[in-house]
Amino acid sequence: MKGNGFQEERDQDNTGVARTSSPVLSEQPPTYRSQKTMQPGTPALRIPVLHENNNHEEKIIIDRRRFLTNSARAFCGVGLLGLGLGLHSRKALPAQALRPPGALPEGDFLAACVRCGLCVRACPYDIVKLAEPGEPIPTGTPYFMARSGPCEMCQDIPCVPACPSGALDHGLTEIDKARMGLAVLADQESCIAFRGLRCEVCFNSCPARGKAITIEPRANPRTGMHAMLIPVVHSEDCTGCGKCEQACILEEAAIKVYPLRLARGAAGEHYRLGWEERNKRGEALVTPDAPHRYHLPEGMEYEHAGRGLIREAPFASNPLETLNKGGKAP
């Protein structure tokens, strides 16, 4: 037994080479440094001399504590970063950014999207991109820009089945039913069709030409002779692919594709159109046999021939008196 607190044993193996067994913690109590071993004038202290095994265990405890502390800091940092990105995602989506076909409404899409990038990999035309940090789009989410690269309207829609989380609706099987956005003629003053020049580029580039975009002739107030061929967008057939915006010949496109939440208004449920309600019920929109009821002043009637509101009786002999009473001079 040695004074350093360890018991050393040497055994002789078959080869005749001495080997030392593992250190065994001695039952000897820790020794203390006396005042004689200290510098002169140092107060008398009893400082325990830790054994080697105790030092090893203490080092393990310190390393474990440091590891747990650093891990907790890392998790907190990642959590704060995710929280910041989440808050940024809730409010940041530029008007030019469009989601791939089949995307859920923006709030549901951000909640469901796992930022895996599989839809980007599935796009054969490299149109869909993943937003990078610093861009005004929620980081890691897929998008495309109509002006630089519109959707090519793949018939098999490969990006939709590639989505593992359902952020892209797997129920979308026909690309013509996709609603990625809505084309809007944002600047009629810049559109050369409204200046009397023939263009029709957006009409000809539309995959649903004749349904999503039609051309309507209007009188030219400047010349009074030539018709203006005006593009008109029909929301019920527009897929929001963005081909019209890309094809616009102007330096800044006059026709733009916006997300549906920005492109469309909402009248509210309290607005009801009688003819639409009758149409939903399958009733006739015109009932010629129904009597017309008008709340008109006494002695007045409404003529359907075109003159409008007239009197049943002729005017009085004094025109000024008739006008003062709210009538109309003959």
TIVO-598028 format. One record per residue (C-alpha): x, y, z; residue in one letter; chain; residue number from 0. Coordinates in Angstrom, 1 decimal. Layout:
TIVO-598028
+--------+--------+--------+---+---+-----+
:     c1 :     c2 :     c3 : r : c :   k :
+--------+--------+--------+---+---+-----+
:      X :      Y :      Z : a : A : NUM :
...
+--------+--------+--------+---+---+-----+
END
This chain:
TIVO-598028
+--------+--------+--------+---+---+-----+
:     c1 :     c2 :     c3 : r : c :   k :
+--------+--------+--------+---+---+-----+
:    0.0 :    0.0 :    0.0 : m : A :   0 :
:    1.4 :    3.4 :   -1.0 : k : A :   1 :
:    0.8 :    6.8 :    0.4 : g : A :   2 :
:   -0.7 :    8.2 :   -2.8 : n : A :   3 :
:   -4.0 :    6.4 :   -2.1 : g : A :   4 :
:   -3.7 :    3.6 :   -4.7 : f : A :   5 :
:   -2.9 :   -0.1 :   -4.2 : q : A :   6 :
:   -0.6 :   -1.4 :   -6.8 : e : A :   7 :
:   -0.4 :   -5.1 :   -7.5 : e : A :   8 :
:    2.0 :   -6.8 :   -9.9 : r : A :   9 :
:    1.1 :  -10.1 :  -11.2 : d : A :  10 :
:    3.2 :  -12.5 :  -13.2 : q : A :  11 :
:    1.6 :  -13.9 :  -16.3 : d : A :  12 :
:    2.7 :  -16.9 :  -18.3 : n : A :  13 :
:    5.2 :  -14.9 :  -20.3 : t : A :  14 :
:    7.0 :  -13.7 :  -17.2 : g : A :  15 :
:    6.2 :  -10.1 :  -17.9 : v : A :  16 :
:    5.0 :   -8.1 :  -14.9 : a : A :  17 :
:    1.8 :   -6.3 :  -15.3 : r : A :  18 :
:    0.1 :   -3.7 :  -13.2 : t : A :  19 :
:   -3.5 :   -4.2 :  -12.2 : s : A :  20 :
:   -6.2 :   -1.4 :  -12.4 : s : A :  21 :
:   -5.9 :    1.3 :   -9.7 : p : A :  22 :
:   -8.0 :    0.5 :   -6.7 : v : A :  23 :
:   -9.2 :    3.4 :   -4.5 : l : A :  24 :
:   -7.6 :    3.1 :   -1.1 : s : A :  25 :
:   -9.5 :    3.3 :    2.1 : e : A :  26 :
:   -6.9 :    5.6 :    3.4 : q : A :  27 :
:   -8.4 :    9.0 :    4.2 : p : A :  28 :
:   -7.3 :   12.0 :    2.2 : p : A :  29 :
:   -4.1 :   13.7 :    3.4 : t : A :  30 :
:   -3.8 :   17.4 :    4.2 : y : A :  31 :
:   -1.0 :   19.8 :    3.6 : r : A :  32 :
:    0.2 :   21.3 :    6.8 : s : A :  33 :
:    1.2 :   24.8 :    7.5 : q : A :  34 :
:    4.9 :   23.8 :    7.3 : k : A :  35 :
:    4.6 :   23.1 :    3.5 : t : A :  36 :
:    3.1 :   26.6 :    2.8 : m : A :  37 :
:    4.9 :   29.9 :    2.3 : q : A :  38 :
:    5.7 :   31.9 :    5.4 : p : A :  39 :
:    2.9 :   34.1 :    6.6 : g : A :  40 :
:    0.2 :   32.1 :    4.9 : t : A :  41 :
:   -2.8 :   31.4 :    7.1 : p : A :  42 :
:   -3.2 :   27.9 :    8.3 : a : A :  43 :
:   -5.5 :   26.1 :    6.0 : l : A :  44 :
:   -6.3 :   22.4 :    5.6 : r : A :  45 :
:   -6.5 :   21.8 :    1.8 : i : A :  46 :
:   -7.5 :   18.3 :    0.9 : p : A :  47 :
:   -5.3 :   16.6 :   -1.7 : v : A :  48 :
:   -7.7 :   14.8 :   -4.1 : l : A :  49 :
:   -6.8 :   11.4 :   -5.3 : h : A :  50 :
:   -6.3 :   10.7 :   -9.0 : e : A :  51 :
:   -9.5 :    8.8 :   -9.3 : n : A :  52 :
:  -11.5 :   11.6 :   -7.7 : n : A :  53 :
:   -9.9 :   14.1 :  -10.2 : n : A :  54 :
:  -10.9 :   11.8 :  -13.1 : h : A :  55 :
:  -14.5 :   11.6 :  -11.9 : e : A :  56 :
:  -14.7 :   15.3 :  -11.3 : e : A :  57 :
:  -13.5 :   15.9 :  -14.8 : k : A :  58 :
:  -16.2 :   13.7 :  -16.3 : i : A :  59 :
:  -18.8 :   15.5 :  -14.3 : i : A :  60 :
:  -17.5 :   18.9 :  -15.5 : i : A :  61 :
:  -17.4 :   17.7 :  -19.2 : d : A :  62 :
:  -20.9 :   16.4 :  -18.9 : r : A :  63 :
:  -22.2 :   19.6 :  -17.4 : r : A :  64 :
:  -20.5 :   21.6 :  -20.2 : r : A :  65 :
:  -22.0 :   19.3 :  -22.8 : f : A :  66 :
:  -25.5 :   19.7 :  -21.4 : l : A :  67 :
:  -25.1 :   23.5 :  -21.1 : t : A :  68 :
:  -23.9 :   23.8 :  -24.7 : n : A :  69 :
:  -26.7 :   21.6 :  -26.0 : s : A :  70 :
:  -29.3 :   23.6 :  -24.2 : a : A :  71 :
:  -27.9 :   26.8 :  -25.7 : r : A :  72 :
:  -27.9 :   25.2 :  -29.2 : a : A :  73 :
:  -31.5 :   24.1 :  -28.8 : f : A :  74 :
:  -32.6 :   27.5 :  -27.5 : c : A :  75 :
:  -30.9 :   29.1 :  -30.5 : g : A :  76 :
:  -32.5 :   26.9 :  -33.0 : v : A :  77 :
:  -35.9 :   27.4 :  -31.3 : g : A :  78 :
:  -35.5 :   31.2 :  -31.4 : l : A :  79 :
:  -34.5 :   31.0 :  -35.0 : l : A :  80 :
:  -37.5 :   28.9 :  -35.9 : g : A :  81 :
:  -39.8 :   31.2 :  -34.0 : l : A :  82 :
:  -38.4 :   34.2 :  -35.9 : g : A :  83 :
:  -38.8 :   32.5 :  -39.2 : l : A :  84 :
:  -42.3 :   31.5 :  -38.3 : g : A :  85 :
:  -43.3 :   35.0 :  -37.4 : l : A :  86 :
:  -41.7 :   36.3 :  -40.6 : h : A :  87 :
:  -43.5 :   33.6 :  -42.6 : s : A :  88 :
:  -46.9 :   34.7 :  -41.3 : r : A :  89 :
:  -46.6 :   38.2 :  -42.7 : k : A :  90 :
:  -44.1 :   38.1 :  -45.6 : a : A :  91 :
:  -45.1 :   37.1 :  -49.0 : l : A :  92 :
:  -44.6 :   39.5 :  -51.9 : p : A :  93 :
:  -47.3 :   39.9 :  -54.5 : a : A :  94 :
:  -45.1 :   38.5 :  -57.3 : q : A :  95 :
:  -44.5 :   35.2 :  -55.6 : a : A :  96 :
:  -46.8 :   32.3 :  -56.6 : l : A :  97 :
:  -47.1 :   28.9 :  -55.0 : r : A :  98 :
:  -46.9 :   25.7 :  -57.0 : p : A :  99 :
:  -50.2 :   24.2 :  -58.3 : p : A : 100 :
:  -52.4 :   22.6 :  -55.7 : g : A : 101 :
:  -51.1 :   24.8 :  -52.9 : a : A : 102 :
:  -53.4 :   25.2 :  -49.9 : l : A : 103 :
:  -54.4 :   28.7 :  -48.8 : p : A : 104 :
:  -51.3 :   30.6 :  -47.6 : e : A : 105 :
:  -51.8 :   30.1 :  -43.9 : g : A : 106 :
:  -52.6 :   26.4 :  -44.2 : d : A : 107 :
:  -49.7 :   26.0 :  -46.7 : f : A : 108 :
:  -47.1 :   27.5 :  -44.4 : l : A : 109 :
:  -48.4 :   25.2 :  -41.5 : a : A : 110 :
:  -48.2 :   22.1 :  -43.7 : a : A : 111 :
:  -45.1 :   22.7 :  -45.7 : c : A : 112 :
:  -42.0 :   20.9 :  -44.2 : v : A : 113 :
:  -39.5 :   22.7 :  -46.5 : r : A : 114 :
:  -38.2 :   19.4 :  -47.9 : c : A : 115 :
:  -37.7 :   20.6 :  -51.5 : g : A : 116 :
:  -39.2 :   17.5 :  -53.1 : l : A : 117 :
:  -41.6 :   19.6 :  -55.3 : c : A : 118 :
:  -38.6 :   21.6 :  -56.5 : v : A : 119 :
:  -36.8 :   18.4 :  -57.5 : r : A : 120 :
:  -39.9 :   17.0 :  -59.2 : a : A : 121 :
:  -40.3 :   20.1 :  -61.5 : c : A : 122 :
:  -38.9 :   19.1 :  -64.9 : p : A : 123 :
:  -38.5 :   22.7 :  -66.0 : y : A : 124 :
:  -36.7 :   24.0 :  -63.0 : d : A : 125 :
:  -39.4 :   26.6 :  -62.4 : i : A : 126 :
:  -40.1 :   26.1 :  -58.7 : v : A : 127 :
:  -37.5 :   27.5 :  -56.4 : k : A : 128 :
:  -36.9 :   27.3 :  -52.6 : l : A : 129 :
:  -36.8 :   30.7 :  -50.8 : a : A : 130 :
:  -33.4 :   31.4 :  -49.3 : e : A : 131 :
:  -32.6 :   33.4 :  -46.2 : p : A : 132 :
:  -32.8 :   37.1 :  -46.9 : g : A : 133 :
:  -35.5 :   36.9 :  -49.5 : e : A : 134 :
:  -38.9 :   38.4 :  -48.9 : p : A : 135 :
:  -40.5 :   35.0 :  -48.9 : i : A : 136 :
:  -40.7 :   32.5 :  -46.0 : p : A : 137 :
:  -37.4 :   30.7 :  -46.0 : t : A : 138 :
:  -37.4 :   27.2 :  -47.4 : g : A : 139 :
:  -40.9 :   27.4 :  -49.0 : t : A : 140 :
:  -41.4 :   26.7 :  -52.8 : p : A : 141 :
:  -42.5 :   29.5 :  -55.1 : y : A : 142 :
:  -42.1 :   30.7 :  -58.7 : f : A : 143 :
:  -42.2 :   34.1 :  -60.3 : m : A : 144 :
:  -44.5 :   34.6 :  -63.3 : a : A : 145 :
:  -42.4 :   37.2 :  -65.1 : r : A : 146 :
:  -39.2 :   35.2 :  -65.0 : s : A : 147 :
:  -40.5 :   31.7 :  -65.2 : g : A : 148 :
:  -44.2 :   30.8 :  -65.4 : p : A : 149 :
:  -45.7 :   27.4 :  -64.7 : c : A : 150 :
:  -45.5 :   25.2 :  -67.8 : e : A : 151 :
:  -48.8 :   23.5 :  -67.0 : m : A : 152 :
:  -47.5 :   19.8 :  -66.9 : c : A : 153 :
:  -50.5 :   17.5 :  -67.5 : q : A : 154 :
:  -49.3 :   15.0 :  -64.9 : d : A : 155 :
:  -48.5 :   17.8 :  -62.4 : i : A : 156 :
:  -45.4 :   16.0 :  -61.0 : p : A : 157 :
:  -44.8 :   18.5 :  -58.1 : c : A : 158 :
:  -48.1 :   17.6 :  -56.5 : v : A : 159 :
:  -47.6 :   13.9 :  -55.8 : p : A : 160 :
:  -44.1 :   14.6 :  -54.7 : a : A : 161 :
:  -45.3 :   16.6 :  -51.7 : c : A : 162 :
:  -45.2 :   14.4 :  -48.6 : p : A : 163 :
:  -47.1 :   16.7 :  -46.2 : s : A : 164 :
:  -50.2 :   17.6 :  -48.2 : g : A : 165 :
:  -49.2 :   21.2 :  -48.6 : a : A : 166 :
:  -49.9 :   20.6 :  -52.3 : l : A : 167 :
:  -53.3 :   19.1 :  -52.5 : d : A : 168 :
:  -53.1 :   15.5 :  -53.9 : h : A : 169 :
:  -56.7 :   15.8 :  -55.0 : g : A : 170 :
:  -55.6 :   18.0 :  -57.9 : l : A : 171 :
:  -55.4 :   15.7 :  -60.9 : t : A : 172 :
:  -56.2 :   18.2 :  -63.7 : e : A : 173 :
:  -53.9 :   21.1 :  -64.3 : i : A : 174 :
:  -56.7 :   23.2 :  -65.8 : d : A : 175 :
:  -58.4 :   23.2 :  -62.4 : k : A : 176 :
:  -55.3 :   24.6 :  -60.6 : a : A : 177 :
:  -55.7 :   28.1 :  -59.1 : r : A : 178 :
:  -52.1 :   29.3 :  -58.5 : m : A : 179 :
:  -53.2 :   33.0 :  -58.9 : g : A : 180 :
:  -55.3 :   35.3 :  -61.0 : l : A : 181 :
:  -54.2 :   37.5 :  -63.9 : a : A : 182 :
:  -55.1 :   41.1 :  -63.5 : v : A : 183 :
:  -54.8 :   43.9 :  -66.1 : l : A : 184 :
:  -53.0 :   46.1 :  -63.6 : a : A : 185 :
:  -52.2 :   49.1 :  -65.7 : d : A : 186 :
:  -54.7 :   50.0 :  -68.5 : q : A : 187 :
:  -52.9 :   53.2 :  -69.2 : e : A : 188 :
:  -49.7 :   51.4 :  -70.2 : s : A : 189 :
:  -51.4 :   48.5 :  -72.1 : c : A : 190 :
:  -51.0 :   49.4 :  -75.8 : i : A : 191 :
:  -54.3 :   47.8 :  -76.6 : a : A : 192 :
:  -56.0 :   50.7 :  -74.7 : f : A : 193 :
:  -54.0 :   53.1 :  -76.9 : r : A : 194 :
:  -55.6 :   51.7 :  -80.0 : g : A : 195 :
:  -52.7 :   49.5 :  -81.1 : l : A : 196 :
:  -53.1 :   45.8 :  -81.8 : r : A : 197 :
:  -51.2 :   43.4 :  -79.5 : c : A : 198 :
:  -53.1 :   40.4 :  -78.3 : e : A : 199 :
:  -49.8 :   38.8 :  -77.0 : v : A : 200 :
:  -51.3 :   37.9 :  -73.6 : c : A : 201 :
:  -54.3 :   36.4 :  -75.4 : f : A : 202 :
:  -52.3 :   34.2 :  -77.7 : n : A : 203 :
:  -49.9 :   33.0 :  -75.0 : s : A : 204 :
:  -52.7 :   31.9 :  -72.6 : c : A : 205 :
:  -53.1 :   28.1 :  -72.4 : p : A : 206 :
:  -56.8 :   28.6 :  -71.9 : a : A : 207 :
:  -57.1 :   31.1 :  -74.8 : r : A : 208 :
:  -60.7 :   32.0 :  -75.5 : g : A : 209 :
:  -61.8 :   31.1 :  -72.0 : k : A : 210 :
:  -59.4 :   32.6 :  -69.4 : a : A : 211 :
:  -58.6 :   35.5 :  -71.7 : i : A : 212 :
:  -60.9 :   36.8 :  -74.4 : t : A : 213 :
:  -60.6 :   39.8 :  -76.8 : i : A : 214 :
:  -63.5 :   42.3 :  -76.8 : e : A : 215 :
:  -63.7 :   45.1 :  -79.3 : p : A : 216 :
:  -64.4 :   48.6 :  -78.0 : r : A : 217 :
:  -64.9 :   51.9 :  -79.8 : a : A : 218 :
:  -61.8 :   54.1 :  -80.1 : n : A : 219 :
:  -62.6 :   57.5 :  -78.6 : p : A : 220 :
:  -59.5 :   59.0 :  -80.2 : r : A : 221 :
:  -60.1 :   58.2 :  -83.8 : t : A : 222 :
:  -63.8 :   57.3 :  -83.7 : g : A : 223 :
:  -63.2 :   54.8 :  -86.5 : m : A : 224 :
:  -61.0 :   51.9 :  -85.5 : h : A : 225 :
:  -61.9 :   49.4 :  -82.8 : a : A : 226 :
:  -59.7 :   48.7 :  -79.8 : m : A : 227 :
:  -59.1 :   45.0 :  -79.1 : l : A : 228 :
:  -59.1 :   44.8 :  -75.3 : i : A : 229 :
:  -58.0 :   41.7 :  -73.4 : p : A : 230 :
:  -60.5 :   40.6 :  -70.7 : v : A : 231 :
:  -59.6 :   38.1 :  -67.9 : v : A : 232 :
:  -62.3 :   35.6 :  -66.7 : h : A : 233 :
:  -61.5 :   34.5 :  -63.2 : s : A : 234 :
:  -63.5 :   31.3 :  -63.4 : e : A : 235 :
:  -61.1 :   29.8 :  -66.0 : d : A : 236 :
:  -57.8 :   31.5 :  -65.1 : c : A : 237 :
:  -55.2 :   29.1 :  -63.6 : t : A : 238 :
:  -52.7 :   31.7 :  -62.7 : g : A : 239 :
:  -49.9 :   30.1 :  -64.6 : c : A : 240 :
:  -48.3 :   33.4 :  -65.4 : g : A : 241 :
:  -47.6 :   32.9 :  -69.1 : k : A : 242 :
:  -49.5 :   36.1 :  -70.0 : c : A : 243 :
:  -47.3 :   38.2 :  -67.6 : e : A : 244 :
:  -44.1 :   36.7 :  -69.0 : q : A : 245 :
:  -45.3 :   37.3 :  -72.6 : a : A : 246 :
:  -46.2 :   40.9 :  -72.1 : c : A : 247 :
:  -44.1 :   43.0 :  -74.5 : i : A : 248 :
:  -43.8 :   46.0 :  -72.2 : l : A : 249 :
:  -40.8 :   46.8 :  -70.1 : e : A : 250 :
:  -43.0 :   46.4 :  -67.0 : e : A : 251 :
:  -45.9 :   44.0 :  -67.6 : a : A : 252 :
:  -49.3 :   45.7 :  -67.7 : a : A : 253 :
:  -50.9 :   42.3 :  -67.0 : i : A : 254 :
:  -49.8 :   40.7 :  -63.8 : k : A : 255 :
:  -50.6 :   37.5 :  -61.9 : v : A : 256 :
:  -51.3 :   37.9 :  -58.2 : y : A : 257 :
:  -52.1 :   35.3 :  -55.5 : p : A : 258 :
:  -55.8 :   34.9 :  -55.2 : l : A : 259 :
:  -56.0 :   36.6 :  -51.8 : r : A : 260 :
:  -54.6 :   39.8 :  -53.4 : l : A : 261 :
:  -56.3 :   39.6 :  -56.8 : a : A : 262 :
:  -59.9 :   39.0 :  -55.7 : r : A : 263 :
:  -62.3 :   40.9 :  -53.4 : g : A : 264 :
:  -65.0 :   39.6 :  -51.3 : a : A : 265 :
:  -68.5 :   41.1 :  -51.3 : a : A : 266 :
:  -69.6 :   39.4 :  -48.1 : g : A : 267 :
:  -72.5 :   37.0 :  -47.4 : e : A : 268 :
:  -75.0 :   39.9 :  -46.8 : h : A : 269 :
:  -74.9 :   40.7 :  -50.6 : y : A : 270 :
:  -77.3 :   38.5 :  -52.5 : r : A : 271 :
:  -78.2 :   38.8 :  -56.1 : l : A : 272 :
:  -81.7 :   37.8 :  -56.8 : g : A : 273 :
:  -81.1 :   36.5 :  -60.3 : w : A : 274 :
:  -78.2 :   34.4 :  -59.1 : e : A : 275 :
:  -80.3 :   32.9 :  -56.3 : e : A : 276 :
:  -83.1 :   32.1 :  -58.9 : r : A : 277 :
:  -80.5 :   30.6 :  -61.2 : n : A : 278 :
:  -79.2 :   28.3 :  -58.4 : k : A : 279 :
:  -82.8 :   27.1 :  -57.8 : r : A : 280 :
:  -83.3 :   26.5 :  -61.5 : g : A : 281 :
:  -86.0 :   29.2 :  -61.8 : e : A : 282 :
:  -86.4 :   31.5 :  -64.8 : a : A : 283 :
:  -84.5 :   34.7 :  -64.6 : l : A : 284 :
:  -87.3 :   36.6 :  -66.5 : v : A : 285 :
:  -91.0 :   36.4 :  -65.5 : t : A : 286 :
:  -92.9 :   38.4 :  -68.1 : p : A : 287 :
:  -96.3 :   37.5 :  -66.7 : d : A : 288 :
:  -95.6 :   38.8 :  -63.3 : a : A : 289 :
:  -97.2 :   42.2 :  -62.6 : p : A : 290 :
:  -94.7 :   45.1 :  -62.2 : h : A : 291 :
:  -95.0 :   46.9 :  -58.9 : r : A : 292 :
:  -93.6 :   50.4 :  -58.6 : y : A : 293 :
:  -93.8 :   52.8 :  -55.7 : h : A : 294 :
:  -94.5 :   55.9 :  -57.8 : l : A : 295 :
:  -96.1 :   59.2 :  -56.9 : p : A : 296 :
:  -99.8 :   59.4 :  -57.7 : e : A : 297 :
: -100.6 :   60.1 :  -61.3 : g : A : 298 :
:  -97.2 :   58.8 :  -62.5 : m : A : 299 :
:  -96.4 :   55.6 :  -64.4 : e : A : 300 :
:  -93.3 :   53.9 :  -65.9 : y : A : 301 :
:  -93.3 :   53.5 :  -69.7 : e : A : 302 :
:  -91.2 :   50.5 :  -70.9 : h : A : 303 :
:  -91.0 :   51.9 :  -74.5 : a : A : 304 :
:  -88.1 :   54.0 :  -73.5 : g : A : 305 :
:  -89.3 :   57.4 :  -72.2 : r : A : 306 :
:  -89.2 :   56.2 :  -68.6 : g : A : 307 :
:  -91.2 :   58.0 :  -65.9 : l : A : 308 :
:  -94.3 :   59.8 :  -67.4 : i : A : 309 :
:  -97.6 :   61.3 :  -66.2 : r : A : 310 :
: -100.9 :   59.6 :  -66.9 : e : A : 311 :
: -102.5 :   63.0 :  -67.3 : a : A : 312 :
: -101.3 :   65.9 :  -69.6 : p : A : 313 :
:  -99.4 :   68.8 :  -68.1 : f : A : 314 :
: -101.1 :   71.8 :  -66.8 : a : A : 315 :
: -101.5 :   74.8 :  -69.0 : s : A : 316 :
:  -98.9 :   76.7 :  -67.0 : n : A : 317 :
:  -95.4 :   75.1 :  -67.6 : p : A : 318 :
:  -93.8 :   77.1 :  -64.7 : l : A : 319 :
:  -96.3 :   75.7 :  -62.2 : e : A : 320 :
:  -95.6 :   72.2 :  -63.5 : t : A : 321 :
:  -91.9 :   72.6 :  -63.0 : l : A : 322 :
:  -92.3 :   74.0 :  -59.5 : n : A : 323 :
:  -94.3 :   70.9 :  -58.6 : k : A : 324 :
:  -91.6 :   68.6 :  -59.8 : g : A : 325 :
:  -93.0 :   67.8 :  -63.1 : g : A : 326 :
:  -91.4 :   68.0 :  -66.6 : k : A : 327 :
:  -92.2 :   70.5 :  -69.2 : a : A : 328 :
:  -93.6 :   69.2 :  -72.5 : p : A : 329 :
+--------+--------+--------+---+---+-----+
END
